[in-house]
Amino acid sequence: MSLRTKLVISFSTLLLVVIATVGFVASRSIETILINQIDQTLAGFVQRGPLPPGSFGPGPGLSPEPEQQGEQVLRSIAEVIIDADGGIVLSLPSGFLDDPDPLPDVSNIPDTDEPFFVSSVDGTIEYRAVARPLPDEIATGATLIRAAPLAEVSAATSSLVQALLLSGLGVLLFGGAATWWAVDRSMSPVDQMVQTAEAIAAGDLSQRVPQLNPDTELGRLGASLNEMLTNIENAVQAERDSKARLRRFMADASHELRTPLTAIAGYAELWRKGGL
């Protein structure tokens, strides 16, 4: 695997982690904000005074007025009253009147004044709910549960996640392409250095690395390589000159020694034949 590919993969992986982290934090933040808004609505219900004596069901301070959407009537909050034994005394489901949502599961309500999560009886809807006991003059031991469905919160969060996924994919592709272009452009001097090294290895010691910005790492590396190549070329040239001088010396010495050696050989031959 080339260095370019490693750098692009590393940067793309880092970018993917950043995008995923930002997306997770953003989606969780939006979900938290929306749930806090629902909690504020439910908190207003907790702060209201007790119901008027003898009032079960919709009335002042109990149920908000349903919303009219076209020809359909929508109730945004479900309300359930249970007795001391947990039996449902009265229920007002959320949703459209002609297609109501399943009621929240009130079989195991926590003993707290804080909002809590609860599923519907069929498990298809998640609610954010609060519970408070009713005055004894209304119903002894009865508890009123008010629950807001989180379908819109889930839909908004899902839409945000889809938008983040699409935008994150675009950013990842663009970032990967931009990284490849930047790395390829930055690595082009390295390719030139490799070509110079291959030419020198083939025997051309006159090759040099192109001059780069001396303020950069590659620029300083190129300058150092050129200086080293100059020293190597000078050393090789000095060795070649030394060998040439040695060859000339040996040729001259051979030529100069030829006459005395011939004379010595003649005297030796004369001595051998008894000429002395």
Backbone as a ProteinNet text record, in pm:
[ID]
protein_1_A
[PRIMARY]
MSLRTKLVISFSTLLLVVIATVGFVASRSIETILINQIDQTLAGFVQRGPLPPGSFGPGPGLSPEPEQQGEQVLRSIAEVIIDADGGIVLSLPSGFLDDPDPLPDVSNIPDTDEPFFVSSVDGTIEYRAVARPLPDEIATGATLIRAAPLAEVSAATSSLVQALLLSGLGVLLFGGAATWWAVDRSMSPVDQMVQTAEAIAAGDLSQRVPQLNPDTELGRLGASLNEMLTNIENAVQAERDSKARLRRFMADASHELRTPLTAIAGYAELWRKGGL
[TERTIARY]
84.6	0	88.3	59.8	141.3	115.7	211.9	198.3	77.5	51.2	-66.9	-193.8	-207.5	-328.5	-341.1	-229.7	-233.8	-277.1	-224.3	-260.2	-407.4	-456.2	-597.3	-688.1	-653.4	-736	-735.6	-618.8	-610	-694	-680.6	-757.4	-907.4	-944.7	-1086.6	-1145.2	-1066.4	-1113.6	-1133.9	-1036.6	-1050.9	-1172.1	-1191.1	-1306.2	-1436.4	-1438.3	-1558.8	-1591.4	-1488.6	-1510.5	-1564.5	-1508.8	-1556	-1701.4	-1733.7	-1871	-1968	-1929.5	-2016.8	-2036.1	-1927.9	-1938.2	-2027.5	-2005.3	-2087.6	-2233.3	-2257.1	-2394.5	-2462.2	-2388.1	-2446.2	-2478.5	-2383.2	-2405	-2520.8	-2527.6	-2635.2	-2771.4	-2781.2	-2910	-2953.7	-2858.3	-2893.1	-2931.1	-2864.6	-2896.9	-3036.1	-3069.7	-3203.8	-3309.4	-3281.8	-3378.1	-3397.1	-3287.4	-3296.1	-3373.5	-3349.1	-3420.7	-3570.5	-3607.2	-3750.2	-3815.1	-3744.6	-3800.8	-3811.8	-3714.4	-3723.4	-3844.3	-3874.4	-3994	-4120.3	-4124.2	-4239.1	-4244.1	-4127.4	-4123.9	-4175.1	-4142.8	-4193	-4345.3	-4399.2	-4545.3	-4606.1	-4542.5	-4594.3	-4572	-4463.5	-4438.8	-4547.8	-4599	-4710.8	-4831.8	-4850.1	-4960.6	-4939.7	-4813.9	-4786.4	-4809	-4780.7	-4791.9	-4935.5	-5027.2	-5165.6	-5224.8	-5325.2	-5390.8	-5475.2	-5532.7	-5616.8	-5741.7	-5794.7	-5915.9	-6035.3	-6132.7	-6253.2	-6319.3	-6375.6	-6440.9	-6547	-6551.4	-6654.5	-6627.8	-6507.7	-6481.6	-6391.4	-6442.4	-6365.6	-6372.9	-6256.5	-6260.8	-6224.1	-6246.2	-6203.4	-6268.6	-6191.2	-6242.6	-6135.2	-6159.2	-6057.8	-5940.4	-5824.9	-5705.8	-5672.9	-5748.9	-5720.8	-5673.9	-5758.4	-5724.2	-5715.3	-5610.7	-5605.7	-5711.5	-5747.8	-5846	-5786.2	-5859.7	-5808.9	-5784.2	-5691.1	-5657.4	-5735.3	-5777.5	-5849.8	-5750.6	-5734.7	-5649.7	-5735.3	-5775.9	-5867.2	-6000.5	-6043.5	-6170.1	-6148.2	-6023.9	-5994.7	-5959.4	-5992.1	-5963.3	-5850.2	-5745.2	-5625.6	-5608.5	-5583.8	-5549.6	-5401.4	-5322.8	-5177.6	-5128.7	-5212.4	-5170.7	-5276.2	-5229.2	-5318.5	-5328.2	-5448	-5468.9	-5539.4	-5487.6	-5543.7	-5555.6	-5668.9	-5689	-5702.6	-5618.8	-5624.6	-5660.8	-5726.5	-5764.2	-5650.6	-5676.3	-5570.9	-5522.7	-5605.9	-5566.7	-5503.2	-5487.3	-5426.7	-5526	-5653	-5752.7	-5779.8	-5805.6	-5830	-5973.4	-5982.1	-6112.6	-6160.4	-6068.2	-6102.4	-5979.7	-6000.5	-5887.2	-5926.3	-5833.6	-5848.9	-5724.4	-5731.3	-5612	-5571.2	-5444.3	-5394.9	-5421.4	-5389.8	-5411.7	-5544.2	-5577.7	-5705.2	-5819.9	-5930.7	-6045.4	-6096.3	-6085.5	-6131.4	-6023	-5900.7	-5791.6	-5699	-5744.1	-5665.3	-5541	-5444.3	-5323.2	-5353.3	-5274.4	-5288.8	-5251.9	-5322.8	-5300.8	-5162.9	-5105.7	-4980.1	-5001.6	-4897.2	-4902.4	-4885.6	-4993.7	-4993.3	-4989.7	-4945.8	-4944.3	-4829.7	-4727.1	-4611.2	-4560.8	-4635.9	-4602	-4503.5	-4389.3	-4294.2	-4349	-4307.6	-4352.5	-4260.1	-4283.4	-4200.2	-4280.7	-4240.9	-4304.2	-4231.9	-4118.9	-4042.6	-4099.7	-4084.1	-4130.1	-4053.3	-4119	-4058	-4104.5	-4032.3	-4068.3	-4157	-4252	-4340.2	-4386.5	-4398.5	-4442.9	-4594.7	-4648.7	-4792.2	-4820	-4946.9	-4983.5	-4942.5	-4935.7	-4895.1	-4747.8	-4678.5	-4536.5	-4500.2	-4595.3	-4567	-4533	-4565.9	-4544.7	-4471.3	-4379.2	-4309.7	-4369.6	-4397.4	-4456.3	-4358.4	-4376.1	-4313.7	-4427.9	-4423.6	-4540.9	-4504	-4606.9	-4598.5	-4721.8	-4708.8	-4821.3	-4833	-4957	-4978.5	-5106.1	-5106	-5227.3	-5338.6	-5460.3	-5576.7	-5621.2	-5681.8	-5731.9	-5834.6	-5839.6	-5932.6	-6077	-6107.2	-6245.7	-6286.8	-6187.8	-6220.6	-6228.3	-6122	-6119.5	-6009.2	-6045.5	-5949.4	-5847.9	-5720.3	-5613.8	-5597.8	-5669.7	-5660	-5538.2	-5487.4	-5370.1	-5402	-5362.2	-5380	-5246.1	-5243.1	-5123.3	-5146.9	-5056.6	-5063.3	-4940.5	-4960.7	-4850.9	-4855.7	-4739.4	-4726.7	-4651.6	-4706.9	-4636.9	-4511.2	-4410.4	-4281.9	-4264.3	-4375.6	-4365.1	-4303.3	-4344.7	-4288.6	-4141.1	-4103.9	-3962.5	-3881.4	-3933.8	-3863.3	-3854.3	-3964.9	-3963	-3863.2	-3861.5	-3766.3	-3623.1	-3598	-3462.8	-3421.6	-3515.4	-3483.8	-3454.3	-3533.2	-3507.1	-3370.4	-3337.3	-3206.4	-3094.1	-3111.2	-3008.1	-2991.1	-3102.5	-3092.2	-3020.7	-3055.6	-2988.4	-2839.6	-2806.8	-2665.5	-2591.4	-2658.9	-2595.3	-2564.5	-2661.9	-2640.5	-2532.4	-2543.6	-2442.2	-2306.1	-2304.2	-2177.3	-2113.4	-2195.9	-2142.1	-2081.6	-2151.7	-2097.3	-1966.9	-1964	-1841.2	-1728.2	-1760.5	-1658.1	-1600.5	-1688.5	-1640.5	-1557.2	-1608.3	-1533.5	-1401.4	-1404.8	-1281.7	-1179.1	-1226.8	-1135.1	-1072.4	-1156	-1103	-1005.4	-1041.6	-952.5	-822.4	-831.6	-710.2	-620.1	-681	-602	-531	-603.1	-542.7	-428	-451.4	-348	-227.2	-251.8	-140.7	-63.9	-136.8	-70.5	16.1	-36.2	41.3	162.4	145.3	256.1	361.7	318.7	411.5	482	443	508.3	659	708.8	854.9	921.1	850.8	907.5	923.2	824.3	836.6	957.2	979.3	1095.4	1225.2	1226	1344.3	1369.1	1261.3	1275.7	1332	1280.6	1332.1	1479.3	1516.7	1657.2	1743.7	1696.9	1773.7	1789	1683.4	1692.9	1793.1	1794.4	1891.1	2033.9	2053.5	2187.3	2230.6	2134.1	2166.9	2205.6	2152.1	2188.1	2323.2	2385.6	2519.5	2531.7	2421.1	2427.1	2437.4	2562.6	2583.4	2559.3	2529.4	2506.1	2362.1	2276.1	2136.5	2125.9	2030.2	2006.6	1856.3	1820.2	1679.8	1637.1	1516.3	1470.9	1468.5	1501.3	1502.2	1359.5	1338.5	1208.1	1219.3	1105	1102.4	1188.4	1294.1	1382	1316.8	1199.7	1131.7	1049.6	1037.5	959.9	1053	994.4	1074.1	1130.7	1047.1	1095.4	1201.3	1186	1287.1	1422.2	1421.1	1547.4	1603.6	1515.4	1561.4	1624	1560.3	1615.3	1750.9	1765.8	1894.5	2002.4	1968.6	2065.4	2104.5	2005.1	2034.6	2125.8	2098.9	2183.5	2326.8	2340.9	2474.7	2545.4	2471.3	2529.5	2567.9	2479.6	2509.4	2631.3	2646	2764.1	2891	2886.8	3003.2	3034.8	2927.8	2950	3010.3	2958.4	3011.5	3157.2	3188.2	3327.5	3418.4	3369.3	3450.7	3472.8	3367.8	3380.9	3475.8	3460.8	3549	3693.7	3711.6	3848	3907.1	3824.9	3872.9	3909.2	3824.4	3853.7	3984.4	4005.9	4128.8	4249.2	4232.1	4343	4378.3	4278.5	4305.3	4371	4326.6	4386.9	4533.5	4564.4	4703.8	4788.5	4727.7	4801.3	4831.8	4733.3	4757.4	4866	4864.1	4967.6	5105.4	5108	5235.4	5291.4	5204.1	5250.5	5296.3	5225.8	5268.6	5403.4	5417.9	5545.6	5657.6	5629.3	5731.8	5770.8	5672.4	5701.5	5789.7	5756.2	5836.5	5978.2	5992.7	6123.6	6209.1	6144.1	6219.7	6250.7	6192.2	6212.1	6359.1	6430.9	6570.9	6664.3	6662.8	6752.8	6722	6597.7	6564.6	6618.3	6611.8	6666.3	6817.5	6883	7028.6	7062.2	6985.2	7009.6	6988.5	6879.2	6853.6	6968.9	7026	7138.7	7261.6	7293.9	7408.4	7386.5	7265.6	7236.3	7255	7209.4	7223.3	7371.8	7446.7	7588.6	7661.3	7627	7688.2	7656.1	7529.2	7489.2	7568.9	7604.7	7679.4	7830.7	7870.4	8012.6	8086.2	8010.3	8075.2	8162.8	8141.4	8222.9	8363.2
-119.5	0	124.6	215.9	335.9	432	524.3	623.9	713.8	745.5	827.6	760.7	632.7	559.4	553.9	530.6	525.4	659	768.3	900.3	930.5	898	924.8	840.6	713.7	625.9	675.5	716.8	765.5	891.7	987.1	1111	1084.3	996.8	965.9	897.4	809.9	744.1	845.3	935.3	1040.8	1128.5	1163.5	1246.1	1172.4	1042.1	963	960.5	946	945.5	1080.2	1189.7	1323.2	1343.2	1302.1	1317.7	1236.1	1111.8	1026.7	1085.8	1139.3	1198.4	1321.4	1408.8	1529.5	1493.1	1394.5	1352.4	1295.6	1213	1154.7	1262.4	1353.8	1461.3	1551	1583.7	1670.6	1604.5	1476.9	1407.4	1392.9	1360.9	1348.6	1483.4	1588.8	1722.6	1764.2	1742.3	1777.3	1695.4	1566.9	1482	1530.2	1567.1	1616.6	1747.4	1837.3	1965.2	1943.4	1855.8	1830.2	1765.4	1673.4	1608.5	1708.2	1798.6	1902.3	1992.6	2022.1	2101.9	2028.2	1898.1	1819.2	1816.3	1805	1803.5	1935.3	2046.2	2175.2	2181.2	2126.1	2120.9	2035	1919.9	1831.8	1891.9	1970	2033.8	2134.3	2201.5	2292.4	2218.9	2095.1	2014.6	1981.4	1951.6	1916.1	2035	2155.9	2275.6	2323	2268.8	2311.5	2261.6	2331.5	2293.7	2169.6	2120.9	2000.4	2025.7	1917.3	1926.5	1963.4	2026	2056.4	1929.4	1934.1	1814	1763.2	1627.9	1566.3	1572.1	1615.2	1624.8	1511.3	1423.9	1319.3	1347.2	1343.8	1366.2	1507.3	1546.9	1679.1	1790.2	1888.7	2003	2106	2219	2322.4	2267.8	2286.3	2242.7	2097.8	2022.5	1880.6	1852.1	1864.2	1827.8	1950.9	1961.2	2071.8	2053.9	2163.6	2155.1	2081.3	1988.7	1918.3	2016.8	1979	2060.9	2013.6	2108.7	2077	2078.2	1964.1	1953.6	1907.3	2004	1971.2	1927.9	1811.4	1756.6	1662	1645.8	1554	1632.4	1572.5	1632.1	1554.1	1627.3	1564.7	1603	1504.3	1528.8	1497.1	1595.5	1581.3	1509.2	1499.1	1438.4	1338.7	1222.3	1121	1136.8	1107.5	1116.6	991.2	937.1	815.6	835.7	799.4	802	658.5	621.8	487.4	496.6	392.3	390.5	335.3	315.7	270.5	130.4	50	-85.8	-92.5	20	21.9	6.1	-2.4	-14.2	120	117.6	240.6	288.5	409.2	468.4	547.8	621.6	704.2	715.5	716.5	729	817.9	904	989.8	970.3	891.7	863.2	984.7	987.7	1089.7	1044.1	1132.2	1099.4	1151.7	1117.4	1159	1083.3	1153.4	1092.7	970.3	971.9	856.6	749.8	780.3	682.6	708.4	679.1	714.6	626.6	682.3	606.1	505.1	397.4	305.7	376.9	343.2	408.9	373.4	461.8	427.3	315.5	236.5	125.7	181.6	181	239.3	131.9	11.2	-97.5	-86	-7.9	3.6	147.8	236	378.1	405.3	470.2	499.8	606.2	596.7	691.1	813.4	905.4	1024.1	1135.8	1258.6	1374.6	1415.6	1352.6	1385.3	1312.7	1371.4	1302.1	1171.5	1073.9	943.8	889.6	790.1	725	604.8	585	469.4	430.7	301.9	253.6	239	228.1	201.9	56.3	25	-110.9	-214	-173.9	-268.8	-251.8	-161.3	-143.6	-72.1	-10.9	55	202.4	262.5	406	427.4	523	563.8	695.4	703.6	822.7	885.5	1015.1	1087.5	1127.9	1086.2	1099.4	1155.3	1208.6	1247.8	1193.5	1175.1	1123.8	1204.6	1223.3	1291.5	1235.5	1226.1	1175.1	1279.8	1231.9	1320.5	1341.3	1456	1480.2	1374.1	1347.6	1245.6	1283.2	1415.7	1452.5	1421.7	1403.1	1363.6	1212.7	1146.3	999.5	954.7	876.8	833.4	737.5	774.1	686.8	687.1	774.1	775.4	856.3	820.8	887.5	926.4	1047.3	1097	1091.8	1026.4	1016.2	1093.6	1181.6	1257.8	1221.9	1179.6	1127.6	1189.7	1233.1	1290.7	1191.5	1151.9	1058.2	1122.4	1040	1087.9	1056.4	1033.5	1000.8	1116.4	1240.6	1355	1373.9	1345.7	1354.7	1251.5	1129.2	1024.6	1059.7	1114.7	1152.4	1264.1	1364.5	1475	1426.2	1338.3	1285.2	1200.7	1119.4	1036.6	1122.4	1228.2	1318.5	1384.6	1425.3	1486.9	1387.3	1262.9	1160.7	1133.8	1126.4	1105.1	1221	1343.3	1460.1	1459.5	1422.9	1417.6	1307.7	1193.8	1085.8	1128.4	1192	1235.7	1342.8	1442.2	1548.5	1494.6	1403.3	1344	1262.4	1190.1	1114.3	1207.7	1319.8	1417.6	1477.3	1511.6	1568.6	1466.9	1339.6	1235.7	1217.1	1212.5	1197.2	1317.8	1436.4	1557.1	1563.8	1532.2	1535.5	1434.1	1312.1	1212.1	1255.4	1312.8	1360.1	1475.6	1570.1	1683.1	1636.4	1537.3	1485	1416.7	1339.2	1272.8	1376.1	1480.8	1584.4	1653.6	1688.6	1758.3	1668.8	1540.9	1449.2	1423.8	1406.4	1382.1	1501.4	1621	1740.5	1753.6	1721.1	1733.4	1625.5	1509.7	1398.8	1401.6	1493.3	1498.8	1523.8	1609.1	1620.3	1489.1	1405	1275.8	1188.6	1194.2	1119.7	1167.5	1299	1351.9	1305.1	1296.4	1245.4	1099.6	1020.9	879.7	867.1	947.4	944.2	984.1	1085.4	1126.4	1014.4	947.6	837	722.4	692.7	586.3	623.5	751.6	795	785.8	822.3	813.7	668.5	581.1	438.9	381	438.8	393	446.2	536	583.7	730.6	802.7	945.8	1024	1051.1	1119.9	1269.3	1319.9	1463.9	1504.1	1405.6	1435.8	1498.9	1593	1658.5	1668.7	1675	1691.8	1835	1854.2	1991.6	2076.4	2203.5	2295.5	2321.1	2307.4	2330.6	2443.1	2477.4	2581.7	2538.5	2611.9	2567.9	2575.7	2639.4	2649.2	2525.1	2433.6	2311.4	2193.8	2085.5	1967.1	1905.9	1897	1841.7	1930.6	2061.9	2152.9	2130.9	2118.1	2093.3	1956	1857	1724.4	1728.4	1800.7	1811	1878.7	1986.4	2055.6	1965.2	1888.4	1796.2	1686.6	1634.8	1531.7	1585.7	1707.7	1765.7	1784.3	1829.5	1845.3	1710.8	1609.7	1476.5	1421.6	1442.4	1394.7	1465.4	1594.3	1667.4	1609.8	1581.1	1521.7	1383.9	1305.7	1171.6	1182.2	1273.3	1289.5	1334.3	1427.6	1472.8	1359	1276.4	1164.6	1062.3	1032.9	937.5	992.4	1121.3	1183.2	1183.1	1208.2	1205.1	1065.3	964.1	825.7	794	838.7	816.5	885.5	1010.2	1081.8	1009.5	957.6	886	760	686.5	566.2	602.3	713.3	755.1	791.8	863	898.8	774.2	676.9	553.7	479.8	476.7	410.2	483	616.3	690.2	666	661.2	636.6	499.2	399.5	265.1	255.7	326.9	326.3	394.9	509.6	579.7	496.5	435.4	354	234.7	174.5	61.6	104	222.9	272.2	305.3	369.9	409.5	289.3	185.9	68.8	-28.7	-5.4	-102.2	-110.4	5.8	6.6	-57	-16.7	-82.3	-228.7	-264.9	-406.2	-486.3	-425.1	-494.7	-512.9	-408.3	-418.1	-525.1	-529.3	-629.8	-769.5	-781.6	-912.3	-954.2	-855.9	-888.5	-933	-859.6	-898.4	-1034.5	-1060.2	-1190.3	-1301.8	-1279.9	-1381.8	-1401.6	-1287.7	-1298.8	-1375.8	-1350.2	-1422.3	-1571.1	-1599.1	-1738.9	-1816.9	-1748.4	-1815.8	-1810.4	-1755	-1752.4	-1636.7	-1537.8	-1426.1	-1343.1	-1348.2	-1269.5	-1327.3
0	0	0	-91.5	-104.5	11.3	27.3	133	108.2	-17.8	-49.6	0.7	-31.6	8.8	159.9	228.9	376	434.5	379.4	431.6	406.8	286.2	254.3	342.2	361.1	445.4	589.7	638.7	777.5	795.8	702.9	715.8	700.1	606.1	586	709.3	770.7	893.1	1005.3	1019.7	1121.5	1091.9	964.2	927	954.2	927	953.1	1102.6	1185.4	1331.1	1377.2	1322.3	1359.8	1317.4	1194	1144.4	1229.6	1260.1	1341.5	1481	1538.8	1672.3	1671.8	1571.8	1562	1537.9	1450.2	1423.7	1546.7	1621.7	1742.9	1845.3	1866	1963.5	1919.6	1789.8	1740.7	1755.5	1716.8	1727.3	1873	1959.6	2100.9	2161	2115.7	2167.2	2124.7	1996.7	1947.8	2020.6	2038.5	2109.3	2252.9	2317.6	2454.9	2462.4	2366.3	2364.3	2347.3	2254	2230.6	2352.4	2413.9	2533.2	2647.6	2658.5	2762.4	2740.6	2613.5	2585.6	2629	2603.1	2648.7	2801.2	2864.3	3010.6	3068.5	3001.8	3049.1	3039.2	2932.2	2919.7	3029.3	3053.3	3158.4	3296.7	3312.2	3441.1	3473.8	3371.7	3394.2	3447	3402.1	3453.6	3600.8	3639.7	3778.6	3870.2	3820	3902.5	3918.7	3842.7	3856.4	3988	4033.8	4158	4142	4248.4	4240.4	4157.4	4106	4026.2	4114.2	4055.8	4132.7	4183.5	4299.8	4353.3	4257.8	4246	4163.8	4015.3	3973.1	3829.4	3788	3704.9	3638.6	3490.9	3423.7	3280.2	3247.3	3121.6	3076	3155.4	3186.9	3259.1	3274.6	3334.2	3353.2	3433.9	3384.5	3454.2	3434.8	3353.1	3334.5	3193.4	3095.3	2958.1	2871.6	2790	2694.7	2587	2529.5	2421.9	2302.3	2241.1	2123.3	2009.1	1921.8	1807.2	1685.2	1604.3	1482.2	1366.5	1299.7	1182.6	1064.8	985	875.4	930.1	891.8	940.8	1057.6	1103.1	1211.7	1337.4	1451.3	1581.2	1645.1	1686	1740	1885.2	1968.9	2108.8	2125	2171.2	2176	2300.8	2404.3	2530.2	2575.5	2619.6	2674.8	2825.5	2879	3022.9	3071.1	3181.3	3239	3389.2	3445.5	3590.3	3638	3734.3	3789.6	3937.2	3985.7	4126.4	4210.3	4337.8	4429.3	4394.6	4328.5	4291.3	4153.1	4085.5	3953.3	3840.4	3870.1	3764.9	3698.6	3570.5	3495.6	3521.5	3572.7	3599.3	3478.7	3418.3	3302.6	3215.2	3083.2	2990.7	2874.4	2836.6	2719.1	2633.8	2527.6	2448	2365.1	2332.1	2239.1	2096.8	2002.5	1863.1	1812.5	1689.5	1631	1695.4	1706.8	1774.5	1700.2	1566.2	1490	1475.6	1520.4	1515.8	1634.3	1756.4	1874.9	1889.7	1961.1	1992.4	2102.4	2108.6	2223.3	2352.1	2458.2	2586.7	2642.9	2723.9	2791.3	2892.3	2911.4	3005.5	3146.9	3223.5	3358.1	3465.5	3425.5	3523.7	3622.7	3586.3	3675.9	3673	3736	3736.2	3850.4	3821.6	3929.6	4024.4	4149.6	4251.6	4251.2	4158.3	4145.4	4081.3	4112.3	4049.5	3920.8	3891.8	3772	3650.3	3531	3409.7	3389.7	3331.4	3309.1	3173.8	3126	2999.7	3028.9	2940.8	2952	2811.9	2787.3	2657.3	2655.3	2536	2523.6	2558	2575.3	2616.4	2512.4	2385.3	2281.7	2242.4	2309.1	2284	2155.9	2088.6	1960.7	1975.5	2089.2	2108	2239	2236.2	2358	2406.4	2536.1	2595.8	2695.2	2712.4	2823.5	2914.5	3040.6	3125.7	3262.3	3329.5	3469.6	3539.8	3669.2	3747.8	3876.2	3920.7	4048	4111	4242.1	4308.4	4305.6	4297	4300.8	4445.7	4474.2	4610.4	4651	4780.2	4829.4	4802.8	4797.7	4773.8	4629.2	4542	4403.7	4393.9	4436.3	4434.5	4528.9	4625.7	4725.7	4662.6	4676	4625.7	4475.6	4405.2	4258.5	4214.8	4097.5	4039.7	3896.2	3862.2	3726	3652.5	3537.4	3453.9	3325.8	3297.6	3173.3	3090.5	2965.7	2882.2	2743.4	2697.3	2562.9	2475.4	2361.6	2272.6	2214.5	2197	2145	1996.9	1926.8	1784.2	1706	1738.5	1666.7	1699.6	1824.6	1861.2	1783.4	1774.5	1700.4	1552.3	1497.7	1356.1	1329.8	1419.1	1401.3	1414.4	1510.6	1528.1	1409	1357.4	1240.9	1118.6	1100.4	987.5	1000.3	1122.6	1144.4	1118.2	1163.1	1141.4	991.9	917.1	773.5	705	745.8	687.5	721.1	845	883.3	809	785.9	711.2	568.4	503.3	365.3	358	445.8	444.2	485.9	582.4	624.1	513.6	436.6	323.9	220.1	193.9	99.8	149.3	277.4	334.2	330.5	357.4	356.1	216	114.5	-22.9	-66	-35.9	-72.6	2.3	131.4	209.9	161	124.1	71.9	-59.4	-150.3	-278.7	-258.5	-170.7	-144.5	-80.2	7.8	71.4	-31.2	-120.1	-224.1	-312.6	-349.4	-434	-359.8	-232.7	-156.4	-133.5	-99.6	-75.7	-205.4	-316.4	-444.1	-484.1	-459.8	-492.7	-401.4	-274.4	-180	-201.6	-253.7	-272.1	-406.9	-496.5	-628.3	-616.6	-523.9	-509.1	-470.3	-393	-356.1	-480.7	-571.6	-697.2	-777.4	-778.6	-849	-784.3	-651.8	-582.9	-618.2	-627.5	-664.2	-805.6	-899.2	-1036	-1040.5	-961.6	-956.2	-901.3	-796	-737.6	-837.6	-914.4	-1015	-1123.1	-1165.8	-1267.2	-1214.9	-1088.9	-1029.6	-1016.8	-977.8	-967.9	-1103	-1211.6	-1346.2	-1391.3	-1312.5	-1343.7	-1373.7	-1382	-1413.2	-1282.6	-1241.6	-1114.7	-1123.1	-1241.5	-1255.5	-1221.8	-1199.6	-1168.5	-1030.3	-1018.3	-890.2	-864.8	-736.9	-697.2	-727	-783.1	-811.1	-684.5	-700.1	-586.9	-539.2	-407.8	-347.3	-245.2	-188.4	-86.1	33.1	64.4	174.1	311.5	321.4	451	481.8	386	405.8	432.8	487.7	516.6	389.2	284.2	158.6	95.9	113	60.2	127	260.2	332	296.6	279.3	239.9	101.4	7.3	-127.2	-127.8	-48.8	-42.1	15.7	118.9	178.9	79.9	6.6	-92.8	-203	-248.5	-352.7	-303.8	-180.3	-124.6	-113.1	-69.9	-58.2	-195.4	-295	-430.2	-487.4	-458.5	-506.4	-445	-315.6	-249	-305.5	-330.3	-386.7	-527	-608.4	-743.6	-738.5	-647.8	-636	-591	-497.7	-450.5	-560.9	-637.6	-748.5	-855.1	-884.2	-984.1	-936	-805.7	-751.7	-761.6	-738	-750.1	-894.6	-987.3	-1128.5	-1168.1	-1123.5	-1155.1	-1096.1	-972.9	-909.9	-988.8	-1034.2	-1113.6	-1246.6	-1306.4	-1432.9	-1413.2	-1303.4	-1276.8	-1251.2	-1181.3	-1155.2	-1285.2	-1375.7	-1503.6	-1583.4	-1582.6	-1653.6	-1592.1	-1458.8	-1391.3	-1427.6	-1428.3	-1459.9	-1605	-1695.3	-1836	-1850.9	-1783.3	-1791.5	-1728.4	-1614.4	-1548.5	-1634.6	-1697.2	-1784.7	-1901.4	-1954.4	-2066.4	-2021.9	-1905.8	-1857.4	-1817.1	-1766.9	-1721.8	-1835	-1951.2	-2059.7	-2102.5	-2119.8	-2164.9	-2062.9	-1935.8	-1840.8	-1821.6	-1828.9	-1813.4	-1932	-2050.8	-2169.1	-2154.2	-2105.2	-2085.9	-1983.6	-1872.1	-1768.8	-1826.2	-1907.2	-1967.4	-2059.5	-2135.3	-2225.2	-2148.4	-2037.4	-1956.4	-1893.1	-1851.4	-1790.5	-1892.7	-2012.8	-2117.2	-2151.5	-2158.1	-2186	-2077.6	-1952.3	-1842.2	-1846.7	-1885.2	-1891.7	-1994.1	-2104.2	-2210.3	-2189.6	-2078.5	-2047.3	-2113.5	-2154.4	-2222.9	-2131.3	-2002.7	-1910.9	-1899.3
[MASK]
++++++++++++++++++++++++++++++++++++++++++++++++++++++++++++++++++++++++++++++++++++++++++++++++++++++++++++++++++++++++++++++++++++++++++++++++++++++++++++++++++++++++++++++++++++++++++++++++++++++++++++++++++++++++++++++++++++++++++++++++++++++++++++++++++++++++++++++++++++

